[in-house]
Amino acid sequence: MKIYTLRHGETDANKQGVSAGLLDTNLNTTGVKQALKIKRQLKDVHFDCCYASPLMRTSKTAQIITGHLDPKTQHIDHQHLCYIQYDRRLVERAFGVFEGKDSQKLHSISWKDRFNSERFNMESIHSMYLRAEDFVKNELFKNNDPDATILIVSHGDFLRLIDFVLRGGTAEQLFYSFLYDNIIEEPYPNCALHYYEI
């Protein structure tokens, strides 16, 4: 199976350093240009299916890349058209009280401390891992041909967990992994594209 993962294009919240989380923000002009650039980069790739978070920034990115939306003409590009399946397991982490706030405030929160996650009504990393594992094992691998080419359009923090699961990471390994140290510190650029062959 060939799997491409892609973070959504830029939004105004990203540009302003705001933690959007589950807020339904749209792509800005730069985000649309980023998605169009990836579409050109992937023009020779035929996707059997695209999975996307149903939030607007990811769904618009997926629609542009798969041919469901041409931002200039608002027409369908039949040459690149493939089925998009929206899946709630692919949404961004809920940031609780920090949603819509300056993302720098998240730096002072210990992502290892389950208490802090609950205290601030944030989704825990472990909960995100369980979503990623469920999606990979019970959707991606179960419902697709082993030779399929798949596109997954989601959010930066969540795609780190998808990467962890695709590389064979387990719940037991999660606490000691780089994820806890780097999930907030290491930027995951808008429209960052990763490829896996499994």
Buried (B, 14 or more C-beta within 10 A) or exposed (E): BBBBBBBBBBBBBBEEEBBBBBBEBBBBEBBBBBBBBBBEEBEEBEBBBBBBBBBBBBBBBBBBBBBBBBBEEEEBBEEBEBEBBBBEBBBBBBBBEBBBBEBEEBEEBEBEEEEBBEEBEBBBBEBBBBBBBEBBEEBBEEEBEEEBBBBBBBBBBBBBBBBBBBEEBEEEEBEEBEBBEEBBEEEBEBBBBBEBEE
